[in-house]
Amino acid sequence: MRHLSMAVLGCILAAGACFADNTTGTFDIYEGSPMFPAGGEVSLTLNGDGTISASLFVTAGDIEAFGFASPGSTPLSESGFLSVTPIGTVGLTDEYGTQGSGFVCPATPTGCGTSEFWTIGTPGEFTSVFQALNGVSKSYDKNYDFVMENQFGWWAAKIQGEAIIPEPSSALPVGAFLLGLATVFRRKRNA
């Protein structure tokens, strides 16, 4: 009976921890030759269903194109764009090299505006945002992870930081597992 209880608690813990971490990478975008200070920020967050929520903000001009170095030769699935739907989502080639994934904005009226939100991947595809990054087609000279174009030219970005934050949903199975361990050890000691 005791082994069955431990097995059940272990299964609960494994199920809850499958997508228990919310991993976010935040990136400052800057011109290759520093004509401007940081021009914006892109952030990727792992969702509980194994997709990635992406957001891009710029501080000057409007987004005309965005790309990042993704693994493999096939662009990652990208969908659910707000507030502007791009005209293409198959990556791009630019002065920084070939970006395997990304999007190109409509030419009129003002590209994608100053912000864009979208989803990367399909349910169950990712367990970390970094599975969508660091492909072989990275930028040619300074190993940039992201590029963005606006009317001022091409801007490049490197990963600046990352944080792994447990989701609240992971607290319940972890607590149940620890409570089960304490109960088993208490019964074993009393016996």
N, C-alpha and C positions, 0 to 999 in steps of 0.2 A: 504494500500500500504506500509506504514511504517513497519507494522508487517511482511509483506511478505519479505521485504528487509532484516530485521533482521534475519528472519528464513533462508534465502538463505545464508547470511553471516555466520551464525552459522553452517550450513551444510558444507560450505567450510572449516571453521576452524576445525571442527571435522574430516573431511576427511584428511586434511593435518597433523593433530596432531596425527593420529592413530599410525604412526611409526615415530614420529617427533624427538624422542630422540635417540641418539647414545650412548649407555652405554658400557663403557669399564672397565673391571677388569684386572689389571696387577698383576702378582704373581712372587715372587722370589722363586726359587727352592733351597732348602738347605738340606744337609744330616741330618738325624735324630741325629747322633752324629757329631758335626761339624768337619768333616775331611777336607772339602774344604769350601772356601767361596761360595757365591751364584753360583749355577751351571747352571743357565739359567732363562728363563722367558716364561710364557704362558699368552696369551692375548685373550680375547673374546670381540667381537664387534657386536652389534645388527645391522643387515642389514635392509634396507627399506622394504624388502619383508617379514620380520618376521623370517628370518633364522639368524644364528649366524656365523660370520667368526672367525675361531680360528687359532692361530699361536703358535708354540712352537719352542724356540731356546735353545740350550745348549752350554755351554762354554767349556766343557771337554768331550771327548768321543763322542759316537754316540747314538741316541735314539734307545732303544730296545723295550720299552713298555711305554704306557702312560695311565693313568686312572683318572677318577674323579667321585665324588659322585653325581649322578643324581637322581632326584625324581622317584619314582615308581620302579617296578620290571623289566620293559622292557627297554633294552638299548636304548638310543636316536639314532635317525637316523643320521649317519655321512657319508659324501660323499665328492667327489671332492678333494681327497688327492693329494698334490704336495709337494715334488718332488717324493716321493716313495709311492706306494699303499701298505697299510698294508696287512697282511695275515688274520687278524681278527679284527672286530670292535664291539665286544660284551662285553666290559669291562673285568675286570680281578680280581683275588684274589691274594693278596700279603701280605707281612709282616705287612703292615699297615691296612689290612682289605679287605673288598670287595668294589671294585670301580664299580659302576653300568654301566658306559660308558667308552669308551676309545678305544685303539687299540694296537695291537701287531705287531711289524715290522718283516720283513723277517730276517732270521739268516745270510744270505749272500747277498751281500758281506759285508756291514757294517750297518746293520739295516736300519734305516730311515735317516741316516746321521745326520747332526747337526741342521737341521731345517725341519719343516713340517707345511704345511698350509692346512686347510680343512674347510668344512661347516658342521654345526650342525643343525639338524631339517629340516623341510619342510616349504615351503612358508605359512605364516600366523600362524605358530605355537607359536612364542614368541613375547612378547612385552617388555621383559627385559632379559638380559643375566642371571639374577639371577633365572629365572624360570628353567633354565637348571642345576642349582647347588643346593647344600645343601640338597641332598637326605638323606634318613635314613641310607644308607650304607656308612657312613663316616668312616674315619680311626679310629682305635680302641682307641688309647691312647691320642694323642694330637690334635684330631679333625682336621686333615689335610683335605684340599679340593681337592688336586691333588697329584698324585705320578708319578714318571718317573723312568725308569730303564735304566742304561747304563752299560758299562763294569766295572764301579767302584762300582756298587751296586744300591740300591734303594734310591731315593731322594724324599723328600716330600715338599709340598708347601701349604701355607695358603694365603687367600686373603689378599693382602697388601693395596689395595686402589681401588677406583672407581671414575669415573667422568661421569657426565651426560652433554652431549654437544648437544645443539639444532642443528639439521641439517639445512642447508641453505633453504631446501624446506619448512621448517615450518615458515620462515619469511614472505612469501607472504600471506598466509591465516591469520596470526596474524595481519599483517599490514592492510589487507582488512577489517578485523573485527573491528579494532580500528578506521579506517577511517569511516566505516559505523556508529559506535556509535557516533563519533563526528558530523557527518552529521545530525543524528536524533536529538541529543540534540540541535544543532544549530537551526534547523527548529522549534523545540518545543519552544525554547526561543524566537525566532523571532515572533512566532504566539502569 
